[in-house]
């Protein structure tokens, strides 16, 4: 039987914690790591969340898995809450569920994504260009 994207989202969201934007911000202040999975172009256009790590969706699993030779050494996903942020709060649910499959113990996403973050009046900043000498997703937070 064919499954729909709504089926996949429901299954993913049943396995992760969903954070309203204000709760995600509070979690960050308490030590959670926010992973911004949006593309560099979208981040340049719309801005970023200060303190978030830019980890593009295409490399997310490799940057978070502590056994990966391509991990981001600044992201300690196994001992911190990890919250994934996308543009609207859909692909982040699927990405967070994948991180749960990798064994990340506390993982979730932002309900409504960056759009909801902005609508809630939470801190944003202009994006800066990623360091061209680093692999995408391996840098320090914004």
Backbone as CSV, one residue per row, in Angstrom:
resi,resn,N_x,N_y,N_z,CA_x,CA_y,CA_z,C_x,C_y,C_z
1,UNK,0.841,-1.189,0.000,0.000,0.000,0.000,0.882,1.247,0.000
2,UNK,0.536,2.171,-0.838,1.284,3.410,-0.963,1.069,4.305,0.249
3,UNK,2.172,4.882,0.737,2.094,5.832,1.850,2.219,7.239,1.299
4,UNK,1.682,8.201,2.008,1.740,9.605,1.588,2.770,10.354,2.423
5,UNK,3.069,11.556,2.005,3.971,12.393,2.797,3.351,12.691,4.162
6,UNK,2.039,12.795,4.226,1.378,13.013,5.518,1.608,11.817,6.446
7,UNK,1.604,10.607,5.884,1.906,9.412,6.686,3.330,9.485,7.227
8,UNK,4.260,9.826,6.354,5.662,9.915,6.772,5.859,10.978,7.839
9,UNK,5.223,12.136,7.648,5.343,13.209,8.648,4.768,12.779,9.990
10,UNK,3.615,12.144,9.978,2.990,11.703,11.225,3.892,10.707,11.958
11,UNK,4.473,9.770,11.221,5.371,8.798,11.830,6.616,9.475,12.389
12,UNK,7.184,10.399,11.628,8.382,11.113,12.078,8.076,11.922,13.330
13,UNK,6.982,12.644,13.306,6.645,13.524,14.425,6.274,12.757,15.683
14,UNK,5.854,11.524,15.543,5.553,10.691,16.709,6.831,10.271,17.434
15,UNK,7.986,10.377,16.752,9.255,9.908,17.308,10.155,11.022,17.810
16,UNK,9.741,12.285,17.621,10.584,13.413,18.001,9.794,14.362,18.892
17,UNK,10.504,15.315,19.467,9.851,16.376,20.226,9.653,17.565,19.305
18,UNK,8.489,18.159,19.346,8.216,19.339,18.522,8.255,20.553,19.436
19,UNK,9.032,21.529,19.072,9.212,22.743,19.860,8.523,23.916,19.179
20,UNK,7.646,24.591,19.891,7.169,25.881,19.410,8.382,26.800,19.384
21,UNK,8.386,27.828,18.538,9.582,28.668,18.426,10.106,29.213,19.764
22,UNK,9.228,29.727,20.606,9.684,30.277,21.889,10.317,29.198,22.762
23,UNK,9.758,28.000,22.734,10.323,26.893,23.512,11.678,26.473,22.946
24,UNK,11.830,26.509,21.627,13.125,26.196,21.015,14.163,27.228,21.429
25,UNK,13.768,28.486,21.457,14.679,29.548,21.876,15.102,29.342,23.329
26,UNK,14.147,29.035,24.192,14.455,28.768,25.603,15.380,27.557,25.726
27,UNK,15.127,26.530,24.940,15.986,25.345,24.971,17.410,25.701,24.554
28,UNK,17.554,26.558,23.539,18.890,27.007,23.128,19.592,27.718,24.282
29,UNK,18.860,28.599,24.950,19.446,29.327,26.077,19.871,28.366,27.184
30,UNK,19.214,27.211,27.253,19.542,26.195,28.241,20.577,25.184,27.779
31,UNK,21.128,25.363,26.594,22.197,24.483,26.123,21.874,23.601,24.936
32,UNK,20.636,23.636,24.441,20.302,22.842,23.249,21.037,23.405,22.040
33,UNK,21.273,22.554,21.072,21.912,22.968,19.829,20.845,23.049,18.745
34,UNK,20.824,24.172,18.038,19.888,24.372,16.936,20.642,24.191,15.637
35,UNK,20.146,23.282,14.798,20.757,23.012,13.496,19.862,23.575,12.414
36,UNK,20.344,24.567,11.704,19.605,25.208,10.617,19.912,24.457,9.338
37,UNK,18.921,23.727,8.837,19.135,22.878,7.661,18.792,23.567,6.343
38,UNK,18.454,24.848,6.381,18.083,25.557,5.155,19.305,25.772,4.257
39,UNK,19.052,25.989,2.992,20.147,26.222,2.041,20.815,27.568,2.313
40,UNK,22.042,27.685,1.863,22.776,28.940,2.023,22.044,30.096,1.335
41,UNK,21.448,29.835,0.179,20.715,30.888,-0.541,19.532,31.398,0.267
42,UNK,18.770,30.498,0.859,17.607,30.892,1.663,18.070,31.633,2.907
43,UNK,19.143,31.187,3.521,19.668,31.869,4.710,20.134,33.280,4.365
44,UNK,20.786,33.454,3.210,21.203,34.801,2.792,19.990,35.693,2.547
45,UNK,18.966,35.118,1.955,17.752,35.885,1.638,16.973,36.282,2.898
46,UNK,16.801,35.323,3.825,15.883,35.519,4.941,16.544,35.811,6.281
47,UNK,17.811,35.473,6.443,18.485,35.669,7.719,18.672,34.360,8.458
48,UNK,19.277,34.457,9.643,19.635,33.273,10.432,19.244,33.484,11.885
49,UNK,19.298,32.405,12.641,19.111,32.455,14.085,20.498,32.530,14.716
50,UNK,20.786,33.600,15.448,22.097,33.679,16.106,22.317,32.474,17.027
51,UNK,23.485,31.877,16.913,23.824,30.720,17.733,23.495,29.382,17.102
52,UNK,22.789,29.393,15.967,22.454,28.143,15.277,23.629,27.708,14.409
53,UNK,23.765,26.406,14.260,24.749,25.848,13.345,24.098,25.685,11.984
54,UNK,24.785,26.107,10.919,24.287,25.838,9.579,24.775,24.462,9.171
55,UNK,23.842,23.531,9.085,24.143,22.171,8.649,23.137,21.844,7.555
56,UNK,23.516,22.023,6.286,22.569,21.780,5.197,21.955,20.387,5.273
57,UNK,20.707,20.281,4.876,19.980,19.010,4.938,20.722,17.898,4.202
58,UNK,21.425,18.245,3.133,22.096,17.231,2.316,23.249,16.541,3.037
59,UNK,23.755,17.136,4.115,24.890,16.546,4.837,24.601,16.357,6.327
60,UNK,23.380,16.552,6.738,23.025,16.565,8.160,23.489,15.320,8.906
61,UNK,23.161,14.153,8.403,23.493,12.918,9.108,25.006,12.759,9.280
62,UNK,25.775,13.106,8.276,27.231,12.981,8.334,27.838,13.965,9.325
63,UNK,27.216,15.127,9.500,27.764,16.138,10.419,27.375,15.882,11.876
64,UNK,26.319,15.114,12.090,25.834,14.878,13.451,26.310,13.544,14.015
65,UNK,26.428,12.524,13.196,26.836,11.198,13.672,28.249,11.280,14.254
66,UNK,28.402,10.992,15.560,29.729,11.121,16.169,30.764,10.152,15.615
67,UNK,30.330,9.089,14.938,31.289,8.150,14.356,31.682,8.519,12.929
68,UNK,31.077,9.559,12.384,31.367,9.960,11.012,32.683,10.730,10.935
69,UNK,33.533,10.391,9.982,34.762,11.172,9.811,34.478,12.593,9.322
70,UNK,33.246,12.856,8.879,32.878,14.187,8.389,31.976,14.930,9.363
71,UNK,31.972,14.518,10.639,31.106,15.156,11.637,31.568,16.589,11.913
72,UNK,30.644,17.368,12.428,30.983,18.699,12.919,31.411,18.524,14.371
73,UNK,32.664,18.755,14.641,33.219,18.529,15.980,32.630,19.467,17.026
74,UNK,31.956,20.526,16.594,31.371,21.500,17.516,29.957,21.123,17.943
75,UNK,29.368,20.130,17.291,28.006,19.687,17.605,28.111,18.415,18.441
76,UNK,27.711,18.525,19.687,27.748,17.358,20.580,26.328,16.823,20.715
77,UNK,25.893,16.095,19.701,24.502,15.662,19.610,24.139,14.576,20.612
78,UNK,25.100,13.858,21.122,24.766,12.745,22.002,24.548,13.181,23.441
79,UNK,24.982,14.382,23.807,24.794,14.826,25.187,23.966,16.101,25.298
80,UNK,23.521,16.624,24.171,22.709,17.844,24.179,21.418,17.590,23.415
81,UNK,20.404,18.367,23.738,19.185,18.331,22.932,19.506,18.939,21.578
82,UNK,19.078,18.279,20.516,19.294,18.748,19.152,17.941,19.129,18.563
83,UNK,17.864,20.350,18.046,16.631,20.847,17.433,16.948,21.245,16.003
84,UNK,16.189,20.704,15.057,16.405,20.992,13.640,15.416,22.081,13.206
85,UNK,15.919,23.022,12.436,15.126,24.146,11.928,15.196,24.151,10.407
86,UNK,14.040,24.167,9.758,13.988,24.337,8.307,13.166,25.599,8.026
87,UNK,12.735,25.770,6.806,12.017,26.997,6.458,10.592,27.025,7.005
88,UNK,9.862,25.911,6.886,8.444,25.900,7.267,8.078,24.845,8.305
89,UNK,9.004,23.987,8.701,8.725,22.994,9.722,8.272,21.644,9.208
90,UNK,8.588,21.324,7.974,8.230,20.017,7.422,9.464,19.137,7.249
91,UNK,10.421,19.585,6.453,11.607,18.749,6.246,12.381,18.567,7.542
92,UNK,12.263,19.511,8.471,12.948,19.364,9.757,12.394,18.188,10.548
93,UNK,11.113,17.902,10.415,10.532,16.742,11.108,11.144,15.448,10.591
94,UNK,11.245,15.336,9.282,11.835,14.140,8.678,13.315,14.028,9.038
95,UNK,14.025,15.157,9.024,15.449,15.158,9.368,15.661,14.774,10.825
96,UNK,14.856,15.321,11.718,14.998,15.003,13.140,14.725,13.523,13.394
97,UNK,13.724,12.962,12.719,13.431,11.535,12.880,14.604,10.690,12.404
98,UNK,15.287,11.117,11.357,16.468,10.399,10.884,17.578,10.455,11.932
99,UNK,17.736,11.611,12.567,18.743,11.711,13.627,18.393,10.801,14.803
100,UNK,17.104,10.680,15.091,16.683,9.733,16.137,17.077,8.313,15.746
101,UNK,16.943,7.981,14.462,17.357,6.659,13.975,18.856,6.435,14.164
102,UNK,19.633,7.523,14.095,21.081,7.432,14.306,21.440,7.311,15.784
103,UNK,20.448,7.405,16.656,20.697,7.247,18.081,20.840,8.534,18.853
104,UNK,20.554,9.674,18.225,20.578,10.932,18.964,19.458,10.842,20.004
105,UNK,19.797,10.947,21.294,18.805,10.640,22.321,17.706,11.678,22.507
106,UNK,18.018,12.943,22.314,17.022,14.003,22.506,17.020,14.882,21.259
107,UNK,16.024,14.678,20.407,15.997,15.378,19.127,14.583,15.852,18.818
108,UNK,14.501,17.011,18.191,13.205,17.550,17.806,13.351,18.558,16.692
109,UNK,12.253,19.254,16.414,12.288,20.296,15.395,11.419,21.461,15.833
110,UNK,11.471,22.543,15.048,10.720,23.760,15.341,9.426,23.751,14.538
111,UNK,8.304,23.789,15.250,6.994,23.855,14.609,6.917,25.153,13.800
112,UNK,6.648,25.034,12.512,6.530,26.208,11.654,7.842,26.731,11.114
113,UNK,8.959,26.156,11.543,10.267,26.505,11.013,10.685,27.948,11.241
114,UNK,11.588,28.388,10.377,12.136,29.743,10.490,11.035,30.787,10.332
115,UNK,10.072,30.519,9.468,8.972,31.474,9.293,8.259,31.723,10.609
116,UNK,7.987,30.679,11.374,7.315,30.828,12.664,8.234,31.502,13.685
117,UNK,9.530,31.221,13.603,10.516,31.860,14.483,10.451,33.379,14.291
118,UNK,10.470,33.804,13.040,10.414,35.241,12.733,9.080,35.820,13.193
119,UNK,7.981,35.137,12.903,6.653,35.615,13.288,6.523,35.757,14.799
120,UNK,7.266,34.949,15.556,7.224,35.019,17.014,8.088,36.155,17.566
121,UNK,8.801,36.848,16.676,9.630,37.969,17.107,10.911,37.564,17.800
122,UNK,11.365,36.352,17.542,12.594,35.859,18.168,13.817,36.393,17.422
123,UNK,14.994,36.340,18.050,16.196,36.943,17.452,16.572,36.343,16.101
124,UNK,16.913,37.229,15.175,17.450,36.847,13.873,18.595,37.801,13.546
125,UNK,19.358,37.446,12.549,20.470,38.269,12.100,20.662,38.046,10.612
126,UNK,21.399,38.950,9.997,21.763,38.769,8.596,22.755,37.614,8.504
127,UNK,22.637,36.845,7.457,23.546,35.720,7.245,24.898,36.224,6.785
128,UNK,25.923,35.514,7.187,27.254,35.746,6.651,27.610,34.545,5.792
129,UNK,28.526,34.721,4.891,28.922,33.607,4.027,29.651,32.549,4.844
130,UNK,29.374,31.289,4.524,30.088,30.185,5.159,31.544,30.238,4.729
131,UNK,32.432,29.770,5.588,33.858,29.728,5.299,34.099,28.791,4.116
132,UNK,34.618,29.308,2.999,34.811,28.466,1.814,35.876,27.385,2.005
133,UNK,36.692,27.502,3.059,37.717,26.498,3.308,37.219,25.304,4.116
134,UNK,35.964,25.386,4.583,35.387,24.311,5.372,34.366,23.543,4.559
135,UNK,34.209,22.266,4.867,33.103,21.498,4.283,31.785,22.087,4.783
136,UNK,30.745,22.137,3.963,29.469,22.651,4.440,29.011,21.908,5.695
137,UNK,28.570,22.695,6.690,28.049,22.108,7.912,29.093,21.784,8.967
138,UNK,30.339,22.186,8.774,31.368,21.857,9.755,31.842,23.070,10.539
139,UNK,31.243,24.218,10.320,31.693,25.433,10.975,31.102,25.661,12.355
140,UNK,31.455,26.811,12.904,30.948,27.256,14.192,29.540,27.805,14.032
141,UNK,28.832,28.051,15.132,27.481,28.601,15.011,27.478,30.029,14.470
142,UNK,26.304,30.427,13.935,26.125,31.795,13.435,26.277,32.787,14.587
